[in-house]
């Protein structure tokens, strides 16, 4: 019994190190680098995150190996990851709060849905209208009772002029869930 007490801290340390090691291995094998990953953060619950991620992956093209969809609460401890997202679903009252995170909407996407216009640029596309109960993936996203917007990430690797994978995914979303 005395030997068990003496080695108990060693056993606990071994178990902790083992869990950390295998967690790192799992993450290494299942995650993709940012250049090959498309991320959407929603300021709402997303019960159909897997289905939405599959649709984004299909629409993004060959450069994207993985798409992830998370609610904002998923990144509470990692604001850098949240800021580097490719796409955002944000309720109208929070648009100004996160305004610095959003890139201007390219003109080629403006015809997909109603746009959110700022003083000097177009910011996003209407993703949910509570009056008509129509929007992007309404069965997969628990939208609040206000208008929500799909916005592009300013720090995204996939919304620029050279890599447009996120823009392709947005087109695919609006083909699947037309605004009209």
C-alpha positions as CSV (number, residue, x, y, z in Angstrom):
1,X,0.0,0.0,0.0
2,X,2.9,2.3,0.8
3,X,4.3,1.7,-2.7
4,X,1.1,2.6,-4.3
5,X,1.0,6.0,-2.5
6,X,4.6,6.6,-3.3
7,X,4.1,6.1,-7.0
8,X,0.6,7.6,-7.3
9,X,1.9,11.1,-8.4
10,X,4.0,9.3,-11.1
11,X,0.9,7.4,-12.4
12,X,-1.1,10.6,-12.5
13,X,1.7,12.4,-14.3
14,X,2.1,9.5,-16.8
15,X,-1.7,9.5,-17.5
16,X,-1.7,13.3,-18.0
17,X,1.3,13.2,-20.4
18,X,-0.2,10.2,-22.3
19,X,-3.5,12.0,-22.8
20,X,-1.8,15.2,-24.0
21,X,0.4,13.2,-26.4
22,X,-2.4,11.3,-27.9
23,X,-4.6,14.4,-28.1
24,X,-1.8,16.1,-30.0
25,X,-1.4,13.1,-32.3
26,X,-5.2,13.1,-33.0
27,X,-5.2,16.8,-33.8
28,X,-2.2,16.5,-36.0
29,X,-3.8,13.6,-38.0
30,X,-7.3,15.1,-38.3
31,X,-6.7,18.8,-38.7
32,X,-5.7,20.7,-41.9
33,X,-3.4,23.7,-42.2
34,X,-5.1,27.1,-42.4
35,X,-4.3,27.3,-46.2
36,X,-6.4,24.2,-46.7
37,X,-9.2,24.9,-44.3
38,X,-12.4,27.0,-44.6
39,X,-13.8,28.2,-41.3
40,X,-17.3,29.7,-40.6
41,X,-18.2,31.2,-37.2
42,X,-21.8,31.8,-36.4
43,X,-23.1,34.1,-33.7
44,X,-25.8,31.5,-33.1
45,X,-26.1,27.9,-32.2
46,X,-25.4,25.5,-35.2
47,X,-27.0,22.1,-34.6
48,X,-26.3,21.2,-38.2
49,X,-22.6,22.2,-38.2
50,X,-21.5,18.9,-39.9
51,X,-24.0,19.3,-42.8
52,X,-23.2,22.9,-43.3
53,X,-19.4,22.1,-43.3
54,X,-20.0,19.4,-45.9
55,X,-21.8,21.9,-48.1
56,X,-19.0,24.5,-47.7
57,X,-16.4,21.9,-48.5
58,X,-18.2,20.8,-51.7
59,X,-18.5,24.4,-52.9
60,X,-15.0,25.5,-52.0
61,X,-13.0,23.7,-54.6
62,X,-10.0,21.5,-54.7
63,X,-7.7,23.7,-52.5
64,X,-9.9,23.2,-49.4
65,X,-9.5,19.8,-47.6
66,X,-11.6,20.7,-44.6
67,X,-14.4,23.0,-43.6
68,X,-15.4,23.8,-40.1
69,X,-18.5,25.5,-38.7
70,X,-18.5,26.7,-35.1
71,X,-20.6,29.0,-32.9
72,X,-18.7,32.0,-31.5
73,X,-18.7,30.4,-28.1
74,X,-16.4,27.7,-29.5
75,X,-13.6,30.3,-29.7
76,X,-14.0,32.0,-26.4
77,X,-10.4,31.3,-25.4
78,X,-9.0,31.9,-28.9
79,X,-10.0,35.2,-30.2
80,X,-7.1,35.0,-32.8
81,X,-8.8,32.0,-34.4
82,X,-12.1,33.7,-34.4
83,X,-10.6,36.8,-36.1
84,X,-9.0,34.7,-38.7
85,X,-12.2,33.0,-39.9
86,X,-13.1,33.0,-43.5
87,X,-16.9,33.5,-43.1
88,X,-19.2,34.8,-40.4
89,X,-22.9,34.6,-39.7
90,X,-23.7,37.6,-37.5
91,X,-27.0,39.1,-36.2
92,X,-27.7,42.7,-37.3
93,X,-27.2,44.2,-33.9
94,X,-23.6,42.7,-33.6
95,X,-22.3,43.8,-37.1
96,X,-20.9,47.1,-35.7
97,X,-19.3,45.2,-32.8
98,X,-17.2,43.1,-35.0
99,X,-16.9,45.5,-37.9
100,X,-13.1,45.5,-38.1
101,X,-13.1,41.7,-38.7
102,X,-15.1,42.0,-42.0
103,X,-13.8,42.5,-45.5
104,X,-15.7,44.3,-48.2
105,X,-18.0,42.1,-50.3
106,X,-16.7,41.7,-53.9
107,X,-19.1,43.0,-56.5
108,X,-19.5,39.6,-58.1
109,X,-21.3,38.3,-54.9
110,X,-23.7,41.3,-54.5
111,X,-26.3,39.8,-56.9
112,X,-26.8,36.7,-54.7
113,X,-29.0,38.3,-52.1
114,X,-29.8,41.6,-50.4
115,X,-26.6,43.4,-49.3
116,X,-25.6,45.1,-46.1
117,X,-24.2,48.5,-47.1
118,X,-21.9,50.6,-45.0
119,X,-21.1,54.2,-45.6
120,X,-18.2,53.5,-48.0
121,X,-18.6,49.8,-48.9
122,X,-20.8,46.7,-49.2
123,X,-20.2,44.4,-46.3
124,X,-22.3,41.3,-46.5
125,X,-25.2,39.3,-47.8
126,X,-28.5,38.7,-46.0
127,X,-28.4,35.2,-44.5
128,X,-31.6,35.2,-42.5
129,X,-34.8,37.2,-42.6
130,X,-37.1,36.4,-39.7
131,X,-40.1,38.1,-41.4
132,X,-40.1,35.7,-44.3
133,X,-38.4,32.8,-42.3
134,X,-36.0,32.3,-45.3
135,X,-32.3,32.1,-45.3
136,X,-29.2,30.0,-45.5
137,X,-29.5,26.6,-44.0
138,X,-32.5,27.4,-41.7
139,X,-32.7,23.7,-40.6
140,X,-29.0,23.7,-39.6
141,X,-28.6,27.1,-37.9
142,X,-30.7,28.3,-34.9
143,X,-31.0,31.9,-36.1
144,X,-32.1,34.6,-33.6
145,X,-35.3,36.6,-34.2
146,X,-33.6,39.3,-36.2
147,X,-31.9,39.7,-39.6
148,X,-28.5,37.9,-39.9
149,X,-25.7,38.6,-42.3
150,X,-23.1,36.5,-44.0
151,X,-19.8,38.4,-44.0
152,X,-16.3,37.7,-45.3
153,X,-13.3,37.6,-42.9
154,X,-10.7,40.4,-43.4
155,X,-7.9,38.1,-42.3
156,X,-9.1,35.1,-44.3
157,X,-6.6,33.4,-46.6
158,X,-9.5,32.5,-49.0
159,X,-11.3,35.7,-49.8
160,X,-8.6,37.6,-51.7
161,X,-7.9,38.1,-55.3
162,X,-5.5,35.1,-55.6
163,X,-7.5,32.5,-53.5
164,X,-11.3,32.7,-53.9
165,X,-12.2,29.4,-52.3
166,X,-14.5,31.1,-49.7
167,X,-16.2,33.1,-52.4
168,X,-16.9,29.8,-54.3
169,X,-18.4,28.3,-51.1
170,X,-20.6,31.4,-50.6
171,X,-21.9,31.0,-54.2
172,X,-22.7,27.3,-53.5
173,X,-24.6,28.2,-50.3
174,X,-26.8,30.7,-52.1
175,X,-27.4,28.2,-55.0
176,X,-28.5,25.6,-52.4
177,X,-30.6,28.2,-50.4
178,X,-31.7,30.9,-52.8
179,X,-32.7,34.2,-51.4
180,X,-35.8,34.7,-53.5
